[in-house]
Amino acid sequence: MAVEPVPSSASPLVTDTGSRPMRQPGRVASIDALRGLVMFTMIFVNYLAGAGEIVPDWMVHFSDRHPNASGMTFVDVVFPAFLFIVGMSIPFPLGARLARG
């Protein structure tokens, strides 16, 4: 018996303990968009890491160019942004799992 794939735009029907069918919630587009931006930035920053002195100061970790100073560049925001995305994403599967029992 062949199983037909469900189109990505459609949410498959889910039954809760055999009673009535209910729609599975869709994805949160803003979280997906921010996740994509953070992933792109991670790859971009890692690519620039080996470029040396030709990269401007705002495109490297602040502490690499200014060892005795305090500050941040956009490169220093990538890891906190990743942790933010993880924190925003965890409640969705956890809540669905708890709802299933």
Order of alpha helices (4+ residues) and beta strands (2+ residues): beta-beta-alpha-alpha-alpha-alpha
